[in-house]
Amino acid sequence: MNSIKLTVKRLYQLRDERMVNSHATARVYVGDTLVATEEITGMTESPVSKYLHAGELTGAVRVEWDCDGIAEITAATLERCPCCQHNEPE
């Protein structure tokens, strides 16, 4: 089974020169097809990942997001489920 590794690299808002929690909505696409929508809340400057299970992936994986503050989010394809086998992104 293929998986998509969704990684939030940065997520926060600046308020009075301080970092505070933020909210983002990430939309993951394979080609032009929307395959997942994830609501993300919190604050991080360290990468946090989540694995989304997918069937056969035909097309490039990409992520778009809307955010109340500052965000950096990536998506990568994995050939097998990371629960069963640890693989590197393609």
N, C-alpha and C positions, 0 to 999 in steps of 0.2 A: 504494500500500500504506500502510495506517495503521501508526503506531508509538506506543509508550508510552515517555515519558521518565521514568525512575526516577531520582530525585535524592536522594542522601544529603547532608543539610545539616550534620548533626553526628553523630559516632559516637566515643565514648570511654568509659572507665571511670575512676573516681577511686580511686587507691590511694595512701595516705599523702600526701594532698593534691596528688598529681601525676596528670596525664592519661596513661593508658596505652592500648594497643590493646584493642579490644573486638570482640565478635562479635554479629551480628544476622542473623535470618532474616526476610526480607521476603516477604510474600505479596501478589501483585497480582491484583485482581479487576476484572472488567467486569460490572457488575450484581452478581449473586450467584454468578457463575462464576469459579472460580480459573483464571487464565490463565498464571501464572508464579510460581515460588518461587526466590528468589535468596539465596544465602549470602554475607554481607558480613563481611569481617574487616579490621581496621585501626583507624586513628584519623584523624579529620579534624574541623576546625571551618570548613572551606571547602567549598562545594558541589562534589560530584562526581556526574556523571550517566552513565547507561548507557541505551542505546536498545534496546527490545525490539520486534521486528517482530511485527505482529498483522494479522489479516485485517480483515474488517468489524467494527467495534466498535459494538455495540448495547447501550447502557447506560452508566451513570456509571463512571468508572475510579476506584478507590480502592486504598490500600495499608494493610496491617496488618503489624505486626512484633513480634517478641520479641527482647529484647536483654539482654546481661549487664550493661550500663551505661546510658549516656545516648545516646539516638538521636532524630533527627528526619529522617523520610523522607517524600518526596512522590511522587506520580505524576500525570502529565498526558498528555492525548491530543494527538498530532500527526497532521495529515491525510496527510502524505507522509513517506517515509523521509528522515531528515536527511542520509543519505549522498548523496542526489541533489538535495535542495532544502532550504534552511533555512526552516522555518516556525515561527511562534510558537504556543505552546500555545493550545488552544481555551478 
